[in-house]
Amino acid sequence: MPAGLAFYNCGPASGRSQPHKHLQIVPLPFADGIPDAPPIQPVIEAAAAAAHAAPLQPFAVRQFGWQCYAVTLPPESSPQQLATACDALMQLCCEGSGQSTQPE
């Protein structure tokens, strides 16, 4: 499975550029000669370890100046596992922002 970095900007304070909810996925590497690991991987790994989070279990990433949640993905995640993880992350993100998890 190719590496990638996925993110969802939830709310105006997150720097979102679109008024509708959407998930962005950036394939890695960003360019030839750049490692496959996303540049924030050490931060995410430290947050996962601090939370004792199992793969696919959402956890808070408190090192940023905004509300952030993440999951670590096993290399062979099924589409259902990915959908469940995405739903759980969106729920956590939207709970703190007062937004609905329903599409706009």
Secondary structure as UniProt FT lines:
FT   STRAND          4..7
FT   HELIX           12..14
FT   STRAND          24..27
FT   TURN            32..33
FT   TURN            39..40
FT   HELIX           41..51
FT   TURN            55..56
FT   STRAND          59..60
FT   TURN            62..63
FT   STRAND          69..70
FT   TURN            75..76
FT   HELIX           79..97
//
